[in-house]
């Protein structure tokens, strides 16, 4: 799964990577983005194609209680067209969730606490995670709540020793197809939901400082003195 991630790249790096979209100049660096927080998302909401902020934890339109989103921070790529919570969004409400790294926790022999690991591109550039989004509104709400979930797939060779899932990192040439609100065949979409190349990813242990969601500083991604091999 993907339960924490970062988006701390400066505006120049963001604009270079997502030049076809409008990126806010005042994005604050975030080193420990957690479920139920608002996350930077690109979705086909208007012709401006700008970054919006959605609640992380997808809340289906039919939900009675928005707390259901707490259990829907991730969606398995293999079952998107089958699950009632995701299948409508999978057809027409796909999005990009902006990030530049994410965390997983690896079991270390002889240690009851798992070791946090930070995973990013070797280039250290920002990237886009495949996501789905929904609109939820009930009587009395001033405006609808937009929420999202991160799609996961099996890990690549580098990450399989750390966790049995990884978020889908989309290559740049897949953005337009993924964002299109037009319905597509499941086969066409599934071709995009594959593990990212292990040759372009790096992973290293970080301190358990990141375990606390309130900690949000560069210390979260600082390499730990832990020397255990990650593979």
Secondary structure per residue as TSV (DSSP state, phi and psi in degrees):
chain	resnum	aa	ss	phi	psi
A	1	X	-	360.0	172.4
A	2	X	-	-125.9	104.9
A	3	X	-	-109.4	-9.6
A	4	X	E	-149.9	146.0
A	5	X	E	-153.6	177.8
A	6	X	E	-126.1	156.3
A	7	X	E	-151.2	86.0
A	8	X	-	-120.0	5.4
A	9	X	-	-65.1	148.4
A	10	X	-	-76.1	169.8
A	11	X	H	-63.6	-33.4
A	12	X	H	-63.2	-46.4
A	13	X	H	-63.9	-39.8
A	14	X	H	-64.9	-43.9
A	15	X	H	-68.9	-32.8
A	16	X	H	-68.2	-39.5
A	17	X	H	-78.3	-36.0
A	18	X	T	-120.9	49.8
A	19	X	T	-62.9	-23.2
A	20	X	T	-85.1	0.6
A	21	X	S	-120.3	156.6
A	22	X	B	-86.9	115.1
A	23	X	-	-105.1	127.4
A	24	X	-	-59.7	139.7
A	25	X	T	-77.7	-16.4
A	26	X	T	-106.2	28.1
A	27	X	-	-63.6	125.0
A	28	X	-	-82.8	139.2
A	29	X	-	-64.3	136.4
A	30	X	E	-130.2	125.6
A	31	X	E	-110.7	-0.2
A	32	X	E	-156.3	61.1
A	33	X	E	-71.3	128.3
A	34	X	E	-121.6	158.0
A	35	X	T	-53.3	147.3
A	36	X	T	78.9	-7.1
A	37	X	S	-82.2	166.2
A	38	X	E	-82.6	138.3
A	39	X	E	-126.4	153.9
A	40	X	E	-76.2	124.6
A	41	X	E	-134.7	145.3
A	42	X	E	-115.4	123.1
A	43	X	E	-139.7	159.0
A	44	X	S	-81.5	77.0
A	45	X	S	-98.6	-27.7
A	46	X	S	-158.3	175.7
A	47	X	T	-71.2	-16.1
A	48	X	T	-72.4	-24.9
A	49	X	-	50.5	58.9
A	50	X	B	-110.5	163.9
A	51	X	E	-69.3	132.5
A	52	X	E	-117.0	173.6
A	53	X	E	-125.0	116.5
A	54	X	E	-112.9	152.6
A	55	X	E	-68.3	128.9
A	56	X	E	-86.2	112.0
A	57	X	S	133.3	96.9
A	58	X	-	-66.3	130.4
A	59	X	-	-113.6	107.5
A	60	X	-	-59.9	152.0
A	61	X	T	-60.7	-27.0
A	62	X	T	-89.4	-1.2
A	63	X	-	-64.8	142.4
A	64	X	S	-84.3	-34.7
A	65	X	-	-127.2	123.4
A	66	X	G	-64.3	-14.5
A	67	X	G	-64.7	-13.3
A	68	X	G	-60.2	-26.9
A	69	X	G	-63.6	-23.7
A	70	X	G	-61.6	-24.3
A	71	X	G	-99.2	3.0
A	72	X	-	-125.0	44.9
A	73	X	S	-78.4	-23.1
A	74	X	E	-128.7	154.0
A	75	X	E	-135.5	129.5
A	76	X	E	-72.7	128.8
A	77	X	G	-59.6	-32.6
A	78	X	G	-72.2	-19.1
A	79	X	G	-122.9	16.4
A	80	X	T	-60.2	-38.5
A	81	X	T	-79.9	-7.3
A	82	X	T	-101.5	-34.2
A	83	X	-	-77.6	125.9
A	84	X	T	-55.9	-31.5
A	85	X	T	-70.7	-23.2
A	86	X	T	-119.4	-21.5
A	87	X	H	-65.2	-35.0
A	88	X	H	-70.0	-42.2
A	89	X	H	-64.9	-36.4
A	90	X	H	-60.8	-32.9
A	91	X	H	-73.7	-41.9
A	92	X	H	-137.4	-8.3
A	93	X	-	-126.9	74.5
A	94	X	E	-104.2	150.4
A	95	X	E	-145.4	169.0
A	96	X	E	-106.6	131.6
A	97	X	E	-109.2	120.0
A	98	X	E	-82.2	137.9
A	99	X	E	-156.0	168.0
A	100	X	S	-137.1	10.8
A	101	X	E	172.5	165.2
A	102	X	E	-150.1	168.5
A	103	X	E	-114.5	146.4
A	104	X	E	-134.1	164.1
A	105	X	E	-119.7	123.4
A	106	X	E	-107.3	136.2
A	107	X	-	-71.5	127.5
A	108	X	-	-110.3	127.1
A	109	X	T	-54.0	132.4
A	110	X	T	83.0	1.4
A	111	X	-	-124.3	123.5
A	112	X	S	-72.4	-21.6
A	113	X	S	-99.0	137.4
A	114	X	-	-73.4	151.6
A	115	X	E	-90.4	120.3
A	116	X	E	-70.1	139.7
A	117	X	E	-127.9	134.8
A	118	X	E	-101.1	133.9
A	119	X	E	-124.8	130.8
A	120	X	E	-153.0	175.1
A	121	X	E	-75.0	146.3
A	122	X	T	-60.3	-30.5
A	123	X	T	-71.8	-16.1
A	124	X	-	63.1	20.7
A	125	X	-	-85.0	156.0
A	126	X	-	-68.7	162.6
A	127	X	E	-148.6	176.4
A	128	X	E	-118.9	129.8
A	129	X	E	-93.4	142.0
A	130	X	E	-70.9	130.3
A	131	X	E	-140.1	168.9
A	132	X	E	-123.2	153.0
A	133	X	E	-137.4	159.0
A	134	X	E	-142.4	163.5
A	135	X	E	-116.1	130.6
A	136	X	E	-127.5	130.9
A	137	X	-	-150.9	139.7
A	138	X	-	-126.3	163.0
A	139	X	T	-57.1	132.8
A	140	X	T	100.1	-16.2
A	141	X	-	-74.8	138.6
A	142	X	S	-67.1	-39.7
A	143	X	S	-149.6	156.8
A	144	X	-	-67.9	153.6
A	145	X	E	-99.0	123.2
A	146	X	E	-97.3	130.9
A	147	X	E	-132.4	164.6
A	148	X	E	-147.3	165.9
A	149	X	E	-138.2	151.8
A	150	X	E	-96.9	130.5
A	151	X	E	-84.2	136.0
A	152	X	E	-116.5	159.7
A	153	X	E	-142.1	174.4
A	154	X	-	-60.5	154.0
A	155	X	-	-77.8	162.2
A	156	X	-	-82.4	-179.3
A	157	X	T	-63.5	-33.5
A	158	X	T	-68.8	-39.0
A	159	X	T	-94.9	-8.7
A	160	X	T	-65.9	-22.1
A	161	X	T	-81.7	-10.9
A	162	X	T	-97.9	-44.6
A	163	X	-	-156.3	155.9
A	164	X	S	-86.4	0.4
A	165	X	-	-137.7	159.3
A	166	X	E	-144.5	153.2
A	167	X	E	-69.9	150.3
A	168	X	-	-77.8	114.7
A	169	X	E	-96.1	117.9
A	170	X	E	-87.1	136.9
A	171	X	-	-70.9	156.1
A	172	X	G	-58.2	-36.0
A	173	X	G	-74.4	-1.1
A	174	X	G	-101.8	-6.1
A	175	X	H	-57.9	-50.5
A	176	X	H	-61.8	-44.4
A	177	X	H	-65.2	-41.6
A	178	X	H	-67.4	-38.5
A	179	X	H	-77.7	-22.4
A	180	X	-	-54.0	126.5
A	181	X	-	-74.7	-5.6
A	182	X	S	-70.6	142.4
A	183	X	-	-66.6	138.1
A	184	X	-	-128.6	162.1
A	185	X	-	-67.5	149.2
A	186	X	H	-59.4	-37.0
A	187	X	H	-62.3	-41.1
A	188	X	H	-64.5	-40.8
A	189	X	H	-73.0	-39.1
A	190	X	H	-62.7	-27.4
A	191	X	T	-64.2	-20.7
A	192	X	T	-88.4	-18.2
A	193	X	-	-96.7	68.4
A	194	X	-	-126.1	160.4
A	195	X	-	-61.1	140.4
A	196	X	-	-74.1	151.0
A	197	X	-	-55.1	127.7
A	198	X	G	-69.2	-18.5
A	199	X	G	-71.7	-16.5
A	200	X	G	-107.0	5.0
A	201	X	E	-118.5	146.7
A	202	X	E	-130.0	154.6
A	203	X	E	-141.7	139.1
A	204	X	E	-149.5	150.8
A	205	X	E	-70.4	145.6
A	206	X	B	-127.5	171.7
A	207	X	-	-71.4	156.8
A	208	X	G	-72.2	3.0
A	209	X	G	-53.9	-34.1
A	210	X	G	-71.7	-15.6
A	211	X	G	-61.8	-25.2
A	212	X	S	-94.0	115.9
A	213	X	T	-57.7	-24.4
A	214	X	T	-75.1	-16.2
A	215	X	-	-80.5	118.0
A	216	X	-	-143.4	80.9
A	217	X	S	-152.4	168.9
A	218	X	G	-56.0	-20.9
A	219	X	G	-59.4	-26.5
A	220	X	G	-60.3	-35.6
A	221	X	G	-103.5	3.9
A	222	X	S	-67.5	132.7
A	223	X	B	-56.2	138.1
A	224	X	-	-85.5	161.8
A	225	X	S	-78.1	-5.2
A	226	X	-	-58.7	135.4
A	227	X	-	-111.5	1.2
A	228	X	-	-60.6	140.3
A	229	X	-	-65.5	144.1
A	230	X	-	-89.8	-5.9
A	231	X	-	-133.3	360.0
